[in-house]
Amino acid sequence: MSATTTPLRHKRCLLLLSSIIFWAALAPTVLAFPMQDSNPLYQYDGQVRLRHLYTADDQTHLYLQITADGTVSGSRYQNPFSLMEIKAVKMGIVVLKAKTTSLFLCMKPTGQLYSAISYREEACNFRETVLQDGYNVYFSESYNLPISLSSRRNLSPDQPLPPFSQFLPLVNRIPLEPEPVDYTFHRQTPDVESDDPFNLLGQQPDSMNPNYVSW
């Protein structure tokens, strides 16, 4: 073996060892990246709050609601249509969905609110900001306009917030589903061998006659 062959072989071994160490160091970094889902609604699964969004001024108190016909409006009282699912889809970004109607709250570029059956990121994503007094404001992520139940809407970030745009998330106090009622009737099997097959003679008068009054 020549003297020139040995240093060359050593260099190749060192290059191979360096390559192994390099890829071994990268392996944990590559495996650390999670697989991204195409639908952002699945990325923050489980972070859902059920709230009634309350807003008010000196004279009027309203709850944001989406009724069965898809109308976005304000109600003076909590009701099944004002119960909202608030779900995080990004850090600080939420989606509002009516619990009863399963309609998403959306916004047009003009700031007008509307509802939709299907989720659209551009129209349905809102940035949630908590104020010092406990109220929340929700700005469209795409248009930077606030959710408001007022007919007057901001078209400039420098202007003050329009009325009915600060919402207090209130915990739900109304039943989500009606309690089941048992309508089962127990039919008595007549005793055909008896003189009183339906046992009418053995019953009290008030159970036989609804007009009977016992004093």
VOTOR-639407 format. One record per residue (C-alpha): residue in three letters; y negated, z negated, x negated. Coordinates in steps of 0.2 Angstrom, whole numbers, plus 5000, padded with zeros to 4 digits. Each point is the difference from the previous one (the first is absolute). Example, Ala and Ser with C-alpha at 12.3 -4.5 7.8 and 13.67 -1.06 7.14 Angstrom:
<atoms>
ATOM  resn    c2    c3    c1
ATOM   ALA  5022  4961  4938
ATOM   SER  4983  5003  4994
</atoms>
This chain:
<atoms>
ATOM  resn    c2    c3    c1
ATOM   MET  5000  5000  5000
ATOM   SER  4983  5005  4993
ATOM   ALA  4986  4988  4997
ATOM   THR  4989  5010  5012
ATOM   THR  5012  4999  5014
ATOM   THR  5000  4981  5001
ATOM   PRO  4981  4997  5003
ATOM   LEU  5001  5014  5013
ATOM   ARG  5014  4992  5010
ATOM   HIS  4990  4983  4999
ATOM   LYS  4985  5008  5007
ATOM   ARG  5010  5008  5015
ATOM   CYS  5008  4983  5003
ATOM   LEU  4983  4991  5000
ATOM   LEU  4993  5014  5012
ATOM   LEU  5015  4997  5012
ATOM   LEU  4998  4981  5000
ATOM   SER  4981  5002  5003
ATOM   SER  5003  5011  5015
ATOM   ILE  5013  4988  5007
ATOM   ILE  4987  4986  4999
ATOM   PHE  4986  5010  5007
ATOM   TRP  5010  5005  5016
ATOM   ALA  5007  4982  5002
ATOM   ALA  4983  4993  5000
ATOM   LEU  4995  5013  5014
ATOM   ALA  5015  4997  5011
ATOM   PRO  4993  4984  5008
ATOM   THR  4983  5008  5003
ATOM   VAL  5008  5015  5009
ATOM   LEU  5011  4989  5011
ATOM   ALA  4985  4989  5005
ATOM   PHE  4992  5014  5011
ATOM   PRO  5006  4998  5018
ATOM   MET  5004  5015  5011
ATOM   GLN  4986  5005  5011
ATOM   ASP  5003  5003  5018
ATOM   SER  4991  5015  5007
ATOM   ASN  4994  4989  5015
ATOM   PRO  4989  4986  4995
ATOM   LEU  5004  4990  5016
ATOM   TYR  5017  4996  4991
ATOM   GLN  4992  4994  4984
ATOM   TYR  4994  4983  5006
ATOM   ASP  5014  4997  5013
ATOM   GLY  4999  4983  5008
ATOM   GLN  4982  4997  4998
ATOM   VAL  4995  5001  5019
ATOM   ARG  4988  4988  5009
ATOM   LEU  4999  4999  5019
ATOM   ARG  4982  4997  5004
ATOM   HIS  4987  5002  5014
ATOM   LEU  4984  5007  4991
ATOM   TYR  4985  4990  5008
ATOM   THR  4982  5006  4999
ATOM   ALA  4985  4993  5008
ATOM   ASP  4981  4999  5001
ATOM   ASP  4989  4988  5010
ATOM   GLN  5004  5007  5017
ATOM   THR  5017  5009  4998
ATOM   HIS  5017  4995  4994
ATOM   LEU  5013  5014  4997
ATOM   TYR  5017  5003  4994
ATOM   LEU  5005  5017  4992
ATOM   GLN  5013  5008  5011
ATOM   ILE  5010  5016  5002
ATOM   THR  5005  5003  5018
ATOM   ALA  5015  5010  5006
ATOM   ASP  4990  5016  5002
ATOM   GLY  4994  4999  4982
ATOM   THR  4983  4994  5003
ATOM   VAL  4992  4989  4986
ATOM   SER  4988  4987  5008
ATOM   GLY  4996  4982  5001
ATOM   SER  5007  4987  5012
ATOM   ARG  4992  4984  5005
ATOM   TYR  5017  4991  5000
ATOM   GLN  5016  5000  4989
ATOM   ASN  5013  5011  5008
ATOM   PRO  5016  5010  4994
ATOM   PHE  4989  5015  4996
ATOM   SER  4989  4990  4988
ATOM   LEU  5014  4994  4989
ATOM   MET  5000  5009  4984
ATOM   GLU  5012  5002  4986
ATOM   ILE  4991  4999  4983
ATOM   LYS  5010  5008  4986
ATOM   ALA  4996  5001  4982
ATOM   VAL  5003  5017  4993
ATOM   LYS  4991  4998  4983
ATOM   MET  4991  4986  4991
ATOM   GLY  4986  4996  5012
ATOM   ILE  5004  5014  5012
ATOM   VAL  5007  4997  5017
ATOM   VAL  5006  5010  5015
ATOM   LEU  4996  4994  5018
ATOM   LYS  5013  5004  5014
ATOM   ALA  5000  4994  5018
ATOM   LYS  5016  4989  5003
ATOM   THR  5002  5005  5018
ATOM   THR  4996  5019  5000
ATOM   SER  5006  5003  4982
ATOM   LEU  4984  5010  4997
ATOM   PHE  4991  5001  4983
ATOM   LEU  4981  4996  4999
ATOM   CYS  4992  5015  4992
ATOM   MET  4982  5006  4995
ATOM   LYS  4991  5017  5000
ATOM   PRO  4988  5005  4986
ATOM   THR  4986  4995  5012
ATOM   GLY  5006  4982  5002
ATOM   GLN  5007  5003  5017
ATOM   LEU  5016  4990  5004
ATOM   TYR  5015  5007  5008
ATOM   SER  5019  4997  5001
ATOM   ALA  5015  5011  4994
ATOM   ILE  5018  4999  5002
ATOM   SER  5004  5004  4982
ATOM   TYR  4993  4993  4984
ATOM   ARG  4988  5010  4990
ATOM   GLU  4994  4993  4984
ATOM   GLU  4983  5008  5000
ATOM   ALA  4995  4994  5017
ATOM   CYS  5010  4984  5002
ATOM   ASN  4997  4990  4983
ATOM   PHE  4987  4987  5001
ATOM   ARG  4994  4988  4986
ATOM   GLU  5000  4982  5005
ATOM   THR  4987  4989  4994
ATOM   VAL  4999  4981  5004
ATOM   LEU  4983  4993  5002
ATOM   GLN  4994  4982  4995
ATOM   ASP  4999  4995  5019
ATOM   GLY  5019  5005  5002
ATOM   TYR  4996  5016  5009
ATOM   ASN  5007  5016  4994
ATOM   VAL  4993  5018  4999
ATOM   TYR  5010  5016  4999
ATOM   PHE  4993  5015  4992
ATOM   SER  5009  5017  5000
ATOM   GLU  5007  5004  4983
ATOM   SER  4996  5018  5002
ATOM   TYR  4983  5000  5008
ATOM   ASN  4993  4982  4995
ATOM   LEU  4995  4997  5018
ATOM   PRO  5003  4983  5009
ATOM   ILE  5011  4998  5015
ATOM   SER  4988  4995  5014
ATOM   LEU  5001  4998  5019
ATOM   SER  4981  5005  5001
ATOM   SER  4994  5017  5005
ATOM   ARG  4988  4999  4984
ATOM   ARG  5009  5003  4984
ATOM   ASN  4995  5000  4982
ATOM   LEU  4998  5017  4991
ATOM   SER  4993  4992  4984
ATOM   PRO  5008  4986  4990
ATOM   ASP  4982  4993  4997
ATOM   GLN  4998  4996  5018
ATOM   PRO  5005  4984  5008
ATOM   LEU  5016  4998  5009
ATOM   PRO  4999  5006  5018
ATOM   PRO  5004  4988  5014
ATOM   PHE  5018  4995  5004
ATOM   SER  5006  5005  4983
ATOM   GLN  5005  4982  4994
ATOM   PHE  5017  4995  5006
ATOM   LEU  5008  4983  5000
ATOM   PRO  5019  5002  5000
ATOM   LEU  5007  4988  5013
ATOM   VAL  5018  4994  5001
ATOM   ASN  5009  5007  5015
ATOM   ARG  5001  4987  5015
ATOM   ILE  5008  5011  5013
ATOM   PRO  5018  5003  5003
ATOM   LEU  5007  5016  4991
ATOM   GLU  5013  5003  5013
ATOM   PRO  5003  4993  5018
ATOM   GLU  5013  4987  5001
ATOM   PRO  5016  5006  5008
ATOM   VAL  5003  4995  5018
ATOM   ASP  5018  4998  5007
ATOM   TYR  5002  5010  5016
ATOM   THR  5019  4997  5001
ATOM   PHE  5006  4995  5018
ATOM   HIS  5016  4990  5001
ATOM   ARG  5009  5007  5016
ATOM   GLN  5011  4988  5008
ATOM   THR  5018  5006  5004
ATOM   PRO  5003  4996  5019
ATOM   ASP  5016  4990  5004
ATOM   VAL  5008  5010  5013
ATOM   GLU  5012  4987  5005
ATOM   SER  4986  4987  5004
ATOM   ASP  4991  4998  5017
ATOM   ASP  4984  4999  4989
ATOM   PRO  5003  5015  4988
ATOM   PHE  4982  4999  4992
ATOM   ASN  4999  4981  5001
ATOM   LEU  4984  5000  5011
ATOM   LEU  5005  4984  5009
ATOM   GLY  5000  4990  4984
ATOM   GLN  4982  5005  4995
ATOM   GLN  4984  4991  5003
ATOM   PRO  4988  5006  5013
ATOM   ASP  4986  5004  4987
ATOM   SER  5012  5011  4990
ATOM   MET  5005  5010  5016
ATOM   ASN  4982  5002  5008
ATOM   PRO  4985  5004  4989
ATOM   ASN  4989  4993  5013
ATOM   TYR  5008  4983  5001
ATOM   VAL  4989  4986  4994
ATOM   SER  5007  4984  4995
ATOM   TRP  4988  4985  5003
</atoms>
